[in-house]
Amino acid sequence: MLPHDHPAHALIQEMVFGCLRWYGALKWRILQLVPRYPDPTSLGFLLTGMYQLFYMDNIPLHAAVHETVEAAKVTLDPARCRFLNAVLRNAIRQRDTLETNLRKAPLAARWSHPAHLIQRWQQALGESQTEALCRWNNERPSVCLRAYRHHTKSAQQLLNTLAPHPAAPDAFRIVPGGTNLEELPGFQDGTFYVQDPATELAVNLLAPQPGMRVLDACAAPGGKTFACADKMQDQGTIIALDRHADRLERMAANVKRMRFSMIELHRADATRPAELPKGQPFDRILLDVPCSNTGVLQRRPDARWRITPERIQAMTDVQTRILDATAPLLANNGILVYSTCSLEPEENITCINNWIEKHPEYAIKATRTSIPPASGMDGAFAARIERKDAS
C-alpha cells in the first residue's frame, strides 16, 4: 500500500478512484477506438491514460500520453506499448467527436453505472432522479465529521472552525480537502469521528437513553455505536459486535481515543444465535446490516461494479437471518432499529415487511429514508420496530 506521505499519493489516489468511478464511460470511449477489448494489463494502463485525457484538466494531454506510456514500459512489451501510445494519441485527435457521441449514448455509458442498476432505479425513482443520483455518485465525496458533545469545549471549538453540513448543521461539519484530520482541534481527545449525517437516521429512531442496555449487532467501523454512546452520555451499556477481528481492532482504537467507557466490544457473527450475548434482554437493538451499498456509491466507487441482482438477493437472506437471530434478545416494549446504506426496496421495506408477516409480535412504528442528492447526504434506510408486551 502506498504510504500517505508519498509525494504522488494524492495523484495516484485520484487516478485509481477516478478510473473506478468513470470505468463505464472510459470503456465506452475505448471501444470506439479499438476493434476489440485489450488484454487486462494493457487495459489498466489504457484506462489510466484515458482518465487523464478526459477528466484531469491539470495534466497536459501530451504529457498524459508520454507518462502513461513510459510507466507501461516497465510491464508491457514494445508492441503493446506502441498500441497504447497509438490509442491514446488517437483519443486526443477524436476527443471532440467522442465527447459529442458519448452525450448521445445510453445513461449507463454516460454516467458510468451498470445497466441493471440504471434500469431498477428508473423504475423506482424515474428518469430525472436516476440521472441526478448517477451524477451525485460520480462526484468526489466530501469528508464529514460529527462532533461529540461530551467533550463540550473542544467540540464547540471544532464546530466554530469548520463549515456546517447543510443536511445537519448542528453537529456535522465538512472538512476542507487535503486536511490532516489528526491536526484538527480535539482529535486526540476524541472530539469527532468521521461519518456522514445519514448515520443519524437510525440512531434517532433508536432513541437510546442514559442507563439503557443496548446491542449494536453489526457495529464496525463504529459511527452509529459512538453516536448512541454520545446520546446516552456514556451511561449504561452498549455491547458492540462484529465478526471481523481487524475491524474490531480499529474500532477499539477509536473507543479508546474517544474515551467511551460504556462500550464493550465482542467478536461475533450476528447470524448465529449461539454467538450472541446471553442473559438480560436489551432495551434497544441496532441492526446496521450488511447490504449492497447502493446508497454510498459516491464513497465506494468500486462497489457499483460488484452489484448484481443475485448479490442483492443474497444480502436479503443475510439480513433476514440477522433479524431472526437478534430480535428474540429484545425486551418487551423494546425498540429494534433495522438500517442499511442501500436504496433497494428488497433490502429495506420489503425485507422488513416480509419478516414482520412471520413475526406478528413485532410492529413497524416508523421509517426514514435518505435518497441523494435530494437529501444532501448518503443514501440510507432505517425502520423502527417495537416488540409488543407479551402480557
C-alpha positions as CSV (number, residue, x, y, z in Angstrom):
1,M,0.0,0.0,0.0
2,L,1.3,3.5,-0.9
3,P,2.1,5.5,2.2
4,H,0.0,8.6,2.8
5,D,3.2,10.8,2.9
6,H,4.3,9.6,-0.5
7,P,4.6,12.7,-2.8
8,A,2.5,11.1,-5.5
9,H,-0.2,9.7,-3.1
10,A,-2.9,12.3,-4.0
11,L,-2.3,11.9,-7.7
12,I,-2.4,8.1,-7.7
13,Q,-5.5,8.1,-5.4
14,E,-7.2,10.5,-7.8
15,M,-6.5,8.3,-10.8
16,V,-7.5,5.0,-9.1
17,F,-10.8,6.3,-7.8
18,G,-11.4,8.2,-10.9
19,C,-11.0,5.1,-13.1
20,L,-13.3,3.2,-10.9
21,R,-15.9,6.0,-10.9
22,W,-15.8,6.5,-14.7
23,Y,-14.9,3.0,-15.8
24,G,-18.1,2.6,-17.8
25,A,-17.6,5.8,-19.8
26,L,-13.9,5.1,-20.3
27,K,-14.7,1.7,-21.6
28,W,-17.3,3.1,-24.0
29,R,-14.7,5.5,-25.4
30,I,-12.1,2.8,-25.7
31,L,-14.4,0.6,-27.7
32,Q,-14.9,3.4,-30.2
33,L,-11.2,3.4,-30.8
34,V,-10.2,-0.3,-30.9
35,P,-11.6,-3.2,-32.8
36,R,-11.5,-5.4,-29.7
37,Y,-11.0,-5.1,-26.0
38,P,-7.3,-5.2,-25.0
39,D,-5.8,-7.7,-22.6
40,P,-6.2,-6.9,-18.8
41,T,-2.7,-5.5,-18.3
42,S,-2.8,-3.2,-21.3
43,L,-6.4,-2.1,-20.3
44,G,-5.2,-0.9,-16.9
45,F,-2.7,1.5,-18.5
46,L,-5.2,2.5,-21.1
47,L,-7.9,3.4,-18.5
48,T,-5.3,5.4,-16.6
49,G,-4.2,7.3,-19.7
50,M,-7.8,7.9,-20.8
51,Y,-8.8,9.2,-17.4
52,Q,-6.1,11.8,-17.5
53,L,-7.1,12.8,-21.0
54,F,-10.8,13.3,-20.3
55,Y,-11.1,14.1,-16.6
56,M,-7.9,15.7,-15.4
57,D,-7.6,19.2,-16.8
58,N,-4.5,19.9,-14.8
59,I,-2.4,17.5,-16.9
60,P,-1.4,18.5,-20.4
61,L,-2.7,16.0,-23.0
62,H,0.6,15.0,-24.5
63,A,2.2,14.8,-21.0
64,A,-0.5,12.3,-20.0
65,V,0.2,10.1,-23.0
66,H,4.0,10.3,-22.5
67,E,3.9,9.5,-18.8
68,T,1.4,6.7,-19.2
69,V,3.5,5.0,-22.0
70,E,6.7,5.4,-20.0
71,A,5.1,3.8,-17.0
72,A,3.8,1.0,-19.1
73,K,7.3,0.1,-20.4
74,V,8.1,-1.4,-17.1
75,T,5.4,-4.1,-17.6
76,L,4.3,-4.2,-21.3
77,D,6.3,-5.4,-24.2
78,P,7.2,-2.9,-27.0
79,A,4.3,-3.9,-29.2
80,R,1.7,-3.3,-26.6
81,C,3.4,0.0,-25.6
82,R,3.1,1.1,-29.3
83,F,-0.6,0.0,-29.2
84,L,-1.1,2.1,-26.0
85,N,0.6,5.1,-27.5
86,A,-1.4,4.9,-30.7
87,V,-4.8,4.6,-29.0
88,L,-4.2,7.5,-26.6
89,R,-3.0,9.8,-29.4
90,N,-6.0,8.8,-31.5
91,A,-8.2,9.6,-28.5
92,I,-6.7,13.2,-28.5
93,R,-7.4,13.6,-32.2
94,Q,-11.0,12.3,-31.8
95,R,-11.6,13.9,-28.5
96,D,-14.5,16.3,-29.6
97,T,-16.2,13.5,-31.6
98,L,-16.0,11.1,-28.7
99,E,-17.5,13.6,-26.3
100,T,-20.3,14.5,-28.7
101,N,-21.2,10.9,-29.2
102,L,-21.0,10.0,-25.5
103,R,-23.6,12.6,-24.8
104,K,-26.0,10.6,-27.0
105,A,-25.1,7.2,-25.5
106,P,-27.3,5.4,-23.1
107,L,-27.4,6.6,-19.5
108,A,-25.3,3.6,-18.3
109,A,-22.4,4.7,-20.5
110,R,-22.8,8.4,-20.0
111,W,-22.8,8.2,-16.2
112,S,-20.8,5.0,-15.8
113,H,-23.1,2.7,-13.9
114,P,-24.1,-0.9,-14.6
115,A,-27.2,-1.1,-16.9
116,H,-29.1,-3.2,-14.5
117,L,-28.8,-0.6,-11.7
118,I,-29.9,2.1,-14.1
119,Q,-32.9,0.1,-15.0
120,R,-34.0,-0.6,-11.5
121,W,-33.5,3.0,-10.4
122,Q,-35.5,4.3,-13.4
123,Q,-38.4,2.0,-12.4
124,A,-38.3,3.1,-8.7
125,L,-37.2,6.8,-9.0
126,G,-37.9,7.9,-12.5
127,E,-35.6,9.1,-15.3
128,S,-34.6,12.6,-13.9
129,Q,-33.9,11.4,-10.3
130,T,-31.9,8.4,-11.6
131,E,-29.7,10.7,-13.7
132,A,-29.3,13.1,-10.7
133,L,-28.3,10.1,-8.5
134,C,-25.7,8.9,-11.0
135,R,-24.3,12.4,-11.2
136,W,-24.1,12.5,-7.4
137,N,-22.3,9.1,-7.3
138,N,-19.6,10.4,-9.7
139,E,-18.8,13.5,-7.6
140,R,-15.9,13.4,-5.2
141,P,-17.3,12.8,-1.8
142,S,-16.8,15.4,1.0
143,V,-15.2,14.3,4.2
144,C,-17.8,14.9,7.0
145,L,-17.3,14.5,10.7
146,R,-19.6,14.5,13.7
147,A,-18.6,16.5,16.8
148,Y,-19.2,14.7,20.1
149,R,-20.7,17.0,22.7
150,H,-19.5,15.0,25.8
151,H,-16.2,16.8,25.0
152,T,-18.0,20.2,25.3
153,K,-15.2,22.7,25.0
154,S,-13.2,21.1,22.2
155,A,-16.4,20.1,20.3
156,Q,-17.6,23.7,20.3
157,Q,-14.1,24.8,19.1
158,L,-14.3,22.3,16.2
159,L,-17.9,23.4,15.3
160,N,-16.7,27.0,15.2
161,T,-13.8,26.1,13.0
162,L,-15.3,24.2,10.1
163,A,-18.2,24.8,7.7
164,P,-21.5,23.3,8.7
165,H,-23.0,20.4,6.8
166,P,-26.2,21.6,5.1
167,A,-28.1,18.5,6.0
168,A,-27.2,18.5,9.7
169,P,-25.6,21.8,10.7
170,D,-25.9,21.3,14.4
171,A,-23.3,18.5,14.8
172,F,-21.8,17.8,11.4
173,R,-19.1,19.6,9.6
174,I,-17.4,19.4,6.2
175,V,-13.6,19.1,6.2
176,P,-11.7,21.0,3.5
177,G,-9.9,18.8,1.1
178,G,-6.3,18.0,2.0
179,T,-6.9,18.5,5.7
180,N,-4.9,16.2,8.1
181,L,-7.6,15.1,10.5
182,E,-5.1,14.4,13.2
183,E,-4.2,18.1,13.2
184,L,-7.8,19.3,13.8
185,P,-8.7,20.6,17.3
186,G,-9.7,17.8,19.6
187,F,-8.6,14.8,17.6
188,Q,-6.5,13.3,20.4
189,D,-9.4,13.9,22.8
190,G,-11.9,12.1,20.7
191,T,-13.9,15.1,19.9
192,F,-15.0,13.9,16.5
193,Y,-15.4,10.8,14.3
194,V,-15.6,10.9,10.5
195,Q,-19.1,9.9,9.4
196,D,-21.9,11.1,7.3
197,P,-25.1,12.7,8.7
198,A,-27.1,9.8,7.2
199,T,-25.9,7.7,10.2
200,E,-28.2,9.8,12.4
201,L,-31.4,8.4,10.8
202,A,-31.0,5.1,12.6
203,V,-29.7,6.5,15.8
204,N,-32.5,9.0,16.2
205,L,-35.1,6.3,15.6
206,L,-33.4,4.1,18.1
207,A,-33.6,6.9,20.7
208,P,-31.2,5.3,23.3
209,Q,-31.4,6.8,26.8
210,P,-28.8,7.0,29.6
211,G,-28.7,3.8,31.6
212,M,-30.1,1.5,28.9
213,R,-28.7,-1.8,27.8
214,V,-28.1,-1.6,24.0
215,L,-26.9,-4.2,21.5
216,D,-25.2,-3.0,18.3
217,A,-25.0,-6.3,16.4
218,C,-23.1,-5.1,13.3
219,A,-21.0,-2.4,14.9
220,A,-17.8,-1.8,13.0
221,P,-16.5,0.7,12.0
222,G,-18.4,2.3,14.9
223,G,-20.0,5.5,13.8
224,K,-23.5,4.6,15.0
225,T,-22.1,3.0,18.1
226,F,-20.4,6.2,19.1
227,A,-23.5,8.3,18.3
228,C,-25.5,6.1,20.6
229,A,-22.9,6.4,23.4
230,D,-22.9,10.1,23.0
231,K,-26.7,10.3,23.3
232,M,-26.6,8.1,26.3
233,Q,-24.0,10.4,27.9
234,D,-21.7,7.4,28.3
235,Q,-24.1,5.9,30.9
236,G,-25.4,2.4,30.6
237,T,-24.0,-0.4,28.4
238,I,-23.5,-0.9,24.7
239,I,-22.4,-4.3,23.6
240,A,-21.0,-3.9,20.1
241,L,-20.4,-6.9,17.9
242,D,-18.7,-7.6,14.7
243,R,-17.4,-10.8,13.0
244,H,-14.2,-9.3,11.6
245,A,-11.3,-9.1,14.1
246,D,-9.4,-6.5,12.1
247,R,-12.4,-4.1,12.1
248,L,-12.9,-4.6,15.8
249,E,-9.2,-3.7,16.4
250,R,-9.6,-0.4,14.6
251,M,-12.9,0.2,16.4
252,A,-11.2,-0.5,19.7
253,A,-8.6,2.2,19.0
254,N,-11.3,4.7,18.4
255,V,-13.2,3.7,21.5
256,K,-10.1,4.5,23.5
257,R,-9.4,7.7,21.6
258,M,-13.0,8.9,22.2
259,R,-12.9,7.9,25.8
260,F,-16.2,6.0,25.9
261,S,-16.3,3.7,28.9
262,M,-19.7,2.1,28.3
263,I,-18.8,0.3,25.0
264,E,-17.9,-3.4,25.2
265,L,-16.6,-5.0,22.0
266,H,-17.1,-8.6,21.2
267,R,-16.3,-10.7,18.1
268,A,-19.5,-12.5,17.0
269,D,-21.5,-13.3,13.9
270,A,-24.9,-11.8,14.2
271,T,-26.5,-14.5,12.0
272,R,-25.5,-17.2,14.6
273,P,-27.7,-17.2,17.8
274,A,-25.1,-19.3,19.7
275,E,-22.5,-16.4,19.4
276,L,-24.9,-13.7,20.6
277,P,-24.9,-12.3,24.2
278,K,-26.9,-14.2,26.8
279,G,-28.8,-13.0,29.9
280,Q,-30.7,-9.8,30.4
281,P,-32.8,-8.6,27.3
282,F,-31.8,-5.4,25.6
283,D,-33.8,-2.2,25.8
284,R,-32.5,-1.3,22.3
285,I,-31.1,-3.3,19.4
286,L,-29.4,-1.7,16.4
287,L,-29.0,-3.7,13.3
288,D,-27.0,-1.8,10.7
289,V,-26.9,-4.9,8.5
290,P,-24.6,-5.7,5.6
291,C,-26.1,-4.6,2.3
292,S,-25.4,-3.8,-1.4
293,N,-24.2,-0.3,-0.5
294,T,-26.1,1.4,-3.3
295,G,-26.6,4.4,-1.2
296,V,-22.9,5.1,-0.7
297,L,-21.5,4.6,-4.2
298,Q,-20.1,8.1,-4.2
299,R,-17.8,6.9,-1.3
300,R,-17.3,3.4,-2.7
301,P,-16.9,3.8,-6.5
302,D,-15.7,0.2,-6.8
303,A,-18.9,-1.3,-5.3
304,R,-21.1,-0.5,-8.3
305,W,-19.2,-2.9,-10.5
306,R,-19.8,-5.8,-8.0
307,I,-23.5,-5.4,-7.5
308,T,-25.7,-8.0,-9.3
309,P,-29.4,-9.0,-8.8
310,E,-28.0,-12.2,-7.3
311,R,-25.9,-10.3,-4.8
312,I,-28.9,-8.2,-3.7
313,Q,-30.9,-11.4,-3.1
314,A,-28.0,-12.9,-1.1
315,M,-27.9,-9.8,1.0
316,T,-31.6,-10.1,1.8
317,D,-31.0,-13.6,3.0
318,V,-28.3,-12.5,5.4
319,Q,-30.4,-9.6,6.6
320,T,-33.3,-11.9,7.4
321,R,-31.0,-14.2,9.3
322,I,-29.7,-11.4,11.4
323,L,-33.3,-10.3,12.2
324,D,-34.1,-13.9,13.2
325,A,-31.1,-14.3,15.4
326,T,-31.2,-10.9,17.3
327,A,-34.9,-10.0,17.6
328,P,-35.5,-12.6,20.4
329,L,-33.0,-10.6,22.5
330,L,-35.2,-7.6,22.6
331,A,-37.1,-6.8,25.8
332,N,-40.8,-6.4,25.9
333,N,-41.7,-2.9,24.7
334,G,-38.1,-2.6,23.5
335,I,-37.1,-0.9,20.2
336,L,-35.1,-2.5,17.4
337,V,-33.9,-0.4,14.5
338,Y,-33.0,-2.0,11.2
339,S,-30.9,0.1,8.9
340,T,-29.0,-0.2,5.6
341,C,-27.0,2.1,3.3
342,S,-28.9,0.7,0.4
343,L,-31.6,2.2,-1.8
344,E,-33.1,-1.1,-2.9
345,P,-36.6,-1.9,-1.6
346,E,-35.7,-5.6,-1.4
347,E,-33.2,-4.8,1.3
348,N,-35.3,-2.2,3.0
349,I,-39.0,-2.0,3.4
350,T,-39.8,-5.2,1.5
351,C,-37.3,-7.2,3.7
352,I,-38.9,-5.8,6.9
353,N,-42.5,-6.3,5.8
354,N,-41.7,-9.9,4.8
355,W,-40.1,-10.5,8.2
356,I,-42.9,-8.9,10.2
357,E,-45.5,-11.1,8.4
358,K,-43.8,-14.1,10.0
359,H,-43.3,-12.4,13.4
360,P,-46.6,-10.7,14.3
361,E,-45.3,-9.9,17.8
362,Y,-43.3,-7.1,16.3
363,A,-44.6,-4.0,14.6
364,I,-43.1,-1.2,12.4
365,K,-43.6,2.1,14.0
366,A,-41.6,4.5,11.8
367,T,-39.3,4.6,8.8
368,R,-36.7,7.1,7.5
369,T,-35.2,7.2,4.0
370,S,-32.4,9.3,2.5
371,I,-32.0,9.4,-1.2
372,P,-29.2,11.6,-2.6
373,P,-28.8,14.1,-4.0
374,A,-32.1,15.5,-2.7
375,S,-31.2,14.6,0.9
376,G,-27.8,16.2,0.6
377,M,-26.2,13.1,2.3
378,D,-25.5,9.4,1.8
379,G,-28.3,7.1,0.9
380,A,-29.8,5.2,3.8
381,F,-32.9,3.5,5.2
382,A,-34.0,2.9,8.8
383,A,-37.0,1.3,10.3
384,R,-38.1,1.4,14.0
385,I,-39.6,-1.9,15.1
386,E,-41.2,-2.4,18.5
387,R,-41.8,-5.6,20.4
388,K,-45.3,-5.9,21.9
389,D,-45.6,-6.6,25.6
390,A,-46.2,-10.3,25.8
391,S,-48.5,-9.8,28.8
